[in-house]
C-alpha cells in the first residue's frame, strides 16, 4: 500500500470543510471525515486508478489526483 501525503494547506482545507459540515448538522462533520478517510485509503491501495494531474494544475513539483 502506498502512503498518501497531505500538504499543510490541504490538511487545513479538510479541517475547515469538516468544521463547516459539523456546523450544518451535528455529526455531519464526522461523516465527511469518514468519507475522506475512505477515499484516501482507496488512493493508497490503488494509486493507478487515480491519474496524477501535473503542471499548471498542481505547480512545478506537485502532483494531485482527482477523486
Phi, psi and omega in degrees: 000141179275165178257130177260128182245128175261128173292157181307320180296322178290322176299315180297317180297320179295318178298317180296320178295317179299316178298318180299312179299321180294325176292329179291320180199134180302130179091342182291327177297320177294322177296317178301313182297321179297319178294319178298315179299320178295319180295318179295320178297322177296318179296316181297322182280330185223064186298332181287347177286344184237089183300142179287144171257119185246171174079231186302329182291329190234359183090173188293327186237025183235153173230143179229159175234143177274123181269000000 
